[in-house]
Amino acid sequence: MTYVVTDNCIACKYTDCVEVCPVDCFYEGENTLVIHPDECIDCGVCEPECPADAIRPDTDADMEKWVEFNRKYAEIWPVIVTKKDPMPGHEDKDGEEGKLEKYFSEAPGEGG
């Protein structure tokens, strides 16, 4: 099992999860995070830290696409280990449907 970030993170990008990760397997895009599924040690400490409920185990239904999504972007985005402020307007977008199609950016974040 591994954990992955889903579209609930897009346009919110809470980073509470990155500080508790013991193996630094989070990577930062311009407006979301991903977890490298091959680096995650399945400890699960990040899942309850996410205010947007965006971190899910790959054993949940229909997670295959999110495993591949996380792997793809973890390979090209910088690692993030330090908590940052969420995105401006995150309150309005938290829980919104269709965020992948509406807001997702492939651009890397700053990392750090």
C-alpha positions in Angstrom: 0.0 0.0 0.0 1.0 3.6 -0.5 -0.7 7.0 0.0 -1.4 9.4 -2.8 -2.7 13.0 -3.1 -6.0 13.4 -5.0 -7.6 16.4 -6.7 -8.9 17.8 -3.4 -5.4 19.3 -2.9 -5.5 21.3 -6.1 -5.9 25.1 -5.6 -5.7 24.6 -1.8 -2.2 23.1 -1.3 -2.2 22.8 2.5 1.3 21.6 3.5 0.6 20.4 7.0 1.4 16.9 5.7 5.0 17.6 4.6 6.4 18.3 8.0 5.2 14.9 9.5 6.5 12.8 6.6 9.5 10.8 7.9 10.9 10.0 4.4 10.3 13.4 2.6 8.3 11.9 -0.3 6.1 14.9 -1.0 6.8 17.0 -4.2 5.4 20.4 -4.9 3.7 21.7 -8.0 2.5 25.2 -8.6 -0.9 24.5 -7.0 -0.8 21.0 -5.6 1.3 18.4 -3.9 2.0 14.8 -4.8 3.5 11.8 -3.0 6.1 9.6 -4.7 4.4 6.2 -4.5 7.8 4.4 -4.6 9.2 6.4 -1.8 6.2 6.4 0.6 6.7 3.9 3.4 2.9 3.6 4.0 3.1 4.9 7.6 -0.1 7.0 7.1 0.9 9.9 9.4 0.2 12.4 6.6 -3.4 11.4 6.0 -5.0 12.9 9.2 -2.9 16.0 8.8 -4.6 17.1 5.6 -7.4 19.6 6.2 -8.7 18.9 2.6 -8.9 15.2 3.0 -6.8 14.9 -0.1 -4.5 12.1 0.9 -5.9 8.6 0.4 -4.5 5.1 0.5 -4.1 3.4 -2.9 -6.4 0.7 -1.6 -9.4 3.0 -1.9 -11.6 2.5 -5.0 -10.4 4.0 -8.3 -7.0 5.1 -7.0 -4.9 3.6 -9.9 -5.1 6.9 -11.8 -3.9 8.9 -8.8 -1.0 6.6 -8.2 0.2 7.2 -11.7 -0.6 10.9 -11.5 1.5 11.2 -8.3 4.4 9.1 -9.7 4.5 11.3 -12.9 4.7 14.6 -11.2 6.9 13.4 -8.3 9.5 12.6 -10.9 9.7 16.2 -12.2 8.7 18.5 -9.3 10.9 19.5 -6.4 10.7 17.9 -3.0 9.0 19.9 -0.3 9.7 19.3 3.5 8.7 22.7 5.0 5.2 23.8 5.7 4.0 26.9 3.8 0.8 28.9 3.7 -2.1 27.5 1.7 -3.0 29.0 -1.7 -4.9 32.3 -1.7 -8.6 31.6 -1.9 -8.2 28.0 -0.6 -11.3 28.5 1.6 -13.5 28.9 -1.5 -12.0 25.9 -3.4 -11.8 23.4 -0.6 -14.1 20.5 -1.5 -15.0 21.8 -4.9 -15.7 19.2 -7.6 -13.8 19.0 -10.9 -10.6 20.8 -9.6 -8.3 18.7 -11.9 -10.0 20.0 -15.0 -10.5 23.5 -13.8 -7.3 24.4 -12.0 -4.5 21.9 -12.3 -1.1 23.3 -13.4 1.8 21.1 -14.5 4.2 23.8 -13.5 6.6 22.9 -10.6 6.5 24.7 -7.3 9.4 26.1 -5.4 10.0 23.1 -3.2 11.9 23.6 0.0 
